[in-house]
């Protein structure tokens, strides 16, 4: 199991841990808490709503916006004008936002459900409920990082080593390559800030020279949509000076 803390805009990895699936997602998430800082807002799915994990995130000084499981029924202590309400779990005051989310598929079908979001952003005037509901959607940006790791870079291949030491070495090599590509792509955009964003920046648009035929020229990296611009746009929708790492897990294929 691979667990990462991923910056939503650049899709760069703030931290990563991996190991046997028997350890569990929440335990791996705890291993990443030390990477959190006070200027971060953590987005995560309902698998990460344990009291201990949330308290530890808050203890790092970070804020969080995390979906609660359906069985969690926090007490309503105070109703807020935007429809959210304040609650208390342990010694912490939290805010709860409930929303009906519906999506329409290409064939006209509709699916969705009730989302109950827990957050430490308790001031409804600075962070209205509808803004945070839209912001929570940014959590899915982490899936683009896993798409790049599992499919774009590995191209359907499995990790070859059959021993723990070899798997560890190859996994870190894969993560290092991914991080290097992200760093170069962001640096490239920063050198051309006047470029107009058009589409998401993906490693599939810019393969390293080793993956191309030697007969092909080495084209300049495309100037496509900037993940940094996405980051700052998202920050502006909620509150300035925040970055949005998302916690997520994935399992690159192993032989």
N, C-alpha and C positions, 0 to 999 in steps of 0.2 A: 504494500500500500504506500502510495506517495501522498503526502500532505504538504501543501504549500500556502504561503501567505503572498498573495499576488497583488501588485499595484494595478488598480482598475484601468487607468488611462494608458500607461506605457506597456502594460502586461509584463513588466519586469518582476522578477521574483525577489521579494524581501527576505524570505527564508524558506527552507525546504527540509523536510525530514521524511524518512521512509523506512520500511521494515515489514515484518510479517503482519498479515491482516488480523491475527489473533489479539494484537495490542488494542485495537479499537480506534475509531476516528477521534473521539474526544481526548483520549490520552495523547495522541500525536499533536492535536491542536494545542494542548498545554505546553508541549515542547517548543512551540513557536511564540509563546506569549512574550518572551524576553525581547523579541524584535519590535514590539509595539512601542510607540512613543505618544506623547501627549497631543501631537498635531494630527493624529490618525482617527478615522472613523471606520470601524470594522463592520463589514457586511458579511453575513453568514446565513446559511439555511437552518432549518429547524433541527438538524442533527446536532447542532452546537448550542442548544439553549439550556444546558445544565447550569444549575445555580453556581456551582463551584467555578466553572469556566467563565461565566459572566462576571462574577465577583473578581476573579483574578484579572480579567481584561480591564475592568474599572480601576483596579489597584495599580495598574501600569500607567494610569492617567489617560488612557485612550477612551474614546466614546465608541458606542456600538449601536448597530441597527440590525437586529437578528430576528428572524421569524421564529415564533414559538410553536411547539407541538400542539396538536388539537386537544390534548388532555390537560394542558396547563390552563387553569382558570384563575388568573390573578384577581385579588379583591379590588373593587373600585373605591378609591379613597376620595377622589375629587374629579368631577367632570370638567372638561375644558371646552372653550367655545368652538373649537374646530372638530369636536366629536371624539377626540382622544380622551384618555383619562390617566390619572396618576395612581400608582400603586406602590407597594413596598414589599420587597422580598429580602428578608434578613435585615441588615442595617442600611440598605440602599433604597433610595427613592427612584423609581423608574416610571416611564411613561409607556402606555399601551395604545397602539393604533390598530383598529380593526377595519378591514376593507374587503369588499367583494371584488375579486379580480376575474375578468372574463376575457377570453381570447377567441378570435374567429379564424378558423383554418381556411386554406385556399379553396376547399370544396364547400365552404359555407357552414361547416360545423362549428359549434360553440362549446368551449369547455372552460372550466375555472373552478373557483372555490373561495372560501373565506381565508384571508390572511390575517394573522394576529402578530403584529410586530412589536418587539420589545426594544426600547431605546433609553439611553441615558440623556438624550437631548430633551429635557423636560420643559423648555420654554417654547410654548406653542406660537408665540409672536415672532420669534426668530426662526423657528423651524416648523412651519405649518404642516399639518398631517398630510395634506395632498402632495406637498413637495417631497416628504420623506417616502411616501408610497412610490412615487415616480423614481426617486433615488434608489430605492431598494432593487429596482429592476437592473441597475448597474451590476448587481452581484453576478449576473450571468456572463459578464465579461471574462471571468476566470475560465469559462469553457473554451474561449478562443486560445488561451494559453495551453490548455490540455490538448486541444486540437492540433496545435503546432508541435507539441511534444510527441504525441502518440501517432500522428498521421503524416504531418508535413515533414518532420525531420526523420522519423523512423521509416516512413514510406511503407508501412505495413509489415516491416521486419520485426522480429522478436529479439529480445535481449539474449545474446548467445551464451554467456557463462552459465554453468550449472551449479556453481558453488557460491556461497554467500560473499566471499571476498571479491570474486570476479564480478558478481552482480552489483556490488557496492561501487566498484571502480567504474563500471560502464554507466551506471546511473549518474554518478557525479560528472562523468564526461559529457553525457547527454545534457544535463542541466547547465553545465558550463558553456557548451555550444549555444544552447538556447539563450542564455543570459548575454553572451557576447553579441549575438545577432540583434537582440533587442537594444543593447547599448549602442551599437553602430547605427541602427535605424533611427533612433531618437537623436543621436548626434548629427546625423545627416539632415534631419528636419530642422534642427536648431540653426544649422548653418544657412538655411534657406527659409527664413521665417515668412517671406512674402509669398511662398507657394500656397496655392488655394487647396485646402483639403477636398479630396474627391471620393476616396474610398478607404476602408480600413487597411492599415499597414500590416502585411502578412509576410512571414518568411517565404511563403510559396512564390511571392513576387520577386524575391531576391535570393536565388540559390547561391551558395558559396561556390567559388571557382572549381573546387574539387568535384562538384556534382554536374559540371557542364563539360561538353566535348571540347577538346583542345582546339578544334577547328573553328569554334565559335568565338566571336569577339567578346571582350569583357565589358558589357554595357554598364553605364552608371546606374546606381540604385534609383528606382523610381521615386518621384516625389509624390506620394499619395497622402492619404489622410493621416494627420499626425495624432499618435496616441497621447502626446502631451497636450494637444489642444482639447482632446476629449476629456482629459483629466481636469484641466482648468475650467472647461465648460461645466462639468459636473460639479466642481467645487462652487462655482458661482451660483448654482441652483439652490444650494443649501446654505453654506456659510463659508466665507473665505478662509484661506490658510489651513484647509483640511485636505488630506489625501485619503483615498478610500481603498485600503487593502481588503481583499476578499479571501476568506478561508475556504479551501476546497480540497477534496481528495480525488485521486485518480489512480489507476493501475496500468502503467505501461505494460504491454504484453511481454511475458517472459516465456522462454521455451521450457 
